[in-house]
Amino acid sequence: MSLQAMTYLVVGLTFAMYIGIAIWARAGTTKDFYVAGSGVNPIANGMATAADWMSAASFISMAGLIAFMGYGGSVFLMGWTGGYVLLAMLLAPYLRKFGKFTVPEFIGERFYSNGARVVAVICLIIASVTYVIGQMKGIGVAFSRFLEVDYNLGLVIGMGIVFIYAVLGGMKGITYTQIAQYCVLILAYTIPAIFISISLTGNPIPQLGLGSTMSGSEVFLLDRLDQVLRDTGFLEYTTNVRLSLTNMFMYTLSLMIGTAGLPHVIIRFFTVPKVADARSSAGWALVFIAILYTTAPSVAAMARLNLINTIEPTPGEYMVYDERPNWIRNWEKTGLLAFEDKNGDGRIAYTSDPATNEMVKVDRDIMVLANPEIARLPNWVIALVAAGGLAAALSTAAGLLLAISSAISHDLLKGIFMTGINEKQELLASRIAMAGAILLAGYLGFNPPDFAAGTVALAFGLAASSIFPALMLGIFYKRMNKEGAIAGMIAGIGVTLLYVFQHKGIMFIASTAYMGDMPQNWFLGIEPNAFGAVGAIFNFAVAFTVSRFTTAPPEHIQHLVEDIRVPAGAGSAVAH
């Protein structure tokens, strides 16, 4: 069976499974729509959380970034994984005990203010919409190559699939769909990694293969990769720092606290029956996440080595362009890979020098998807990778869209502007809001704004600078009042957006390709996508200062905070 036919078959079967699950798990109440009835098994919720959290950025982009950034790309591994640990330990159990549907609802009741709730909704929408743009790009990239359709058509198909299972099933449908999507994406990620690890090192465990010697040689894989990179003029894989140590620290911190503040992940912990289950599902989710995240460095290193070995099979002897393999021809059709014969010798020179480099475009997002083709793996493995990339993008897109629609229907309409609507009307409003969010996400996928074209890291920075400090202060500082929380959120997200828009002309370079000297106008050499940590510091500082000069929260709110933090018992704290 041809690759295209195999891809259509595998992707079609997975899509049919997602839609079937959505019909089976159709939401009948607002509780089903928002939190799946709060009856999801902790292990199942852990798997769904892993799929929700491991987006196209994790499946498609992360290994590609590490492949080209080397050690500097570790900011994504450390930041995203460390952030999940923060979320699991410091936020999830307490928010579950509070017993509400959404993050803005917690902020509104904890800070006894509809104003705080509205500000939280605005911050949530800004961060989530920015994040969902990356998922739309992932869907378009995967479709454009493997289904051989136009990027825009692929995006429309993806929107249609999300529309069916997200609008129909709500959180209940999304949860069980994400469990299926996790199984698809983790198999799609690990099976090619095992094949490639065996071919390069003889070790079937990719995590161990990364530190092993090459097959039939005493040279370690990483030493070999460093050597071929030096020979072609690139920086060594194992020592390449991302701009500066200060920038790496702030980038990692921004991703960590941004991950802990992402509302579409936090809401997953509202779907389990009790607090103990929230802790348990957090542990299971970390196990499921670790399978992919410990494999990613191996995939990255092996993909980069295979790429160079394909173009330069023997040292100093580049491949003849007319004899290039099919995978290069296929990716050239997408525009994500491009060759320019600068010296007219008909060979593909791949070097770090722009004057002599003839592989003028190698989009980092293609590395995971192209890796099985580069390694000449069977067609069914390549088709499985395509399905996995789409599963990763679709699962996170659905979670983000649900967070956006819940904020609009539950927090703004039901919570503030139309408090008298009944459950049936609220459920209809939720579905309309979801449909509107999907249309907005699709529009931004077709017309991505400049500042978010290259990365989803900005979304983490926005969540880090606005939502995370408000949640932390709301749980652990009972003296924090509504004035401080509102001022802190506005200050944090405001200074972050100001910094980003000031440098929007370099956002794409900063996020995906910049490897030279730091621009002198960056604050302490911190690139825009890493600035969320600085925004969070502003948020904390402003919130503390304002709260000290304004009235303390009511006594019942302070008792509520103490009750939330009590670890014993599975009951929900309720504001009075």
Secondary structure as UniProt FT lines:
FT   HELIX           3..24
FT   HELIX           30..35
FT   HELIX           36..38
FT   HELIX           42..53
FT   HELIX           57..62
FT   HELIX           63..69
FT   HELIX           70..73
FT   HELIX           74..86
FT   HELIX           87..91
FT   HELIX           92..98
FT   HELIX           103..110
FT   TURN            111..112
FT   HELIX           114..146
FT   HELIX           151..162
FT   HELIX           163..167
FT   HELIX           168..201
FT   HELIX           206..209
FT   TURN            210..211
FT   TURN            215..216
FT   HELIX           221..231
FT   TURN            232..233
FT   TURN            237..239
FT   HELIX           245..260
FT   HELIX           263..266
FT   HELIX           267..270
FT   HELIX           275..311
FT   TURN            315..316
FT   HELIX           321..323
FT   HELIX           326..334
FT   STRAND          337..338
FT   TURN            354..356
FT   STRAND          361..362
FT   HELIX           364..366
FT   HELIX           367..374
FT   TURN            375..376
FT   HELIX           379..406
FT   HELIX           407..417
FT   TURN            419..420
FT   HELIX           423..446
FT   HELIX           450..452
FT   HELIX           457..476
FT   TURN            478..479
FT   HELIX           482..502
FT   HELIX           504..506
FT   HELIX           507..508
FT   HELIX           509..513
FT   TURN            520..521
FT   HELIX           523..525
FT   HELIX           528..530
FT   HELIX           532..548
FT   HELIX           555..565
//
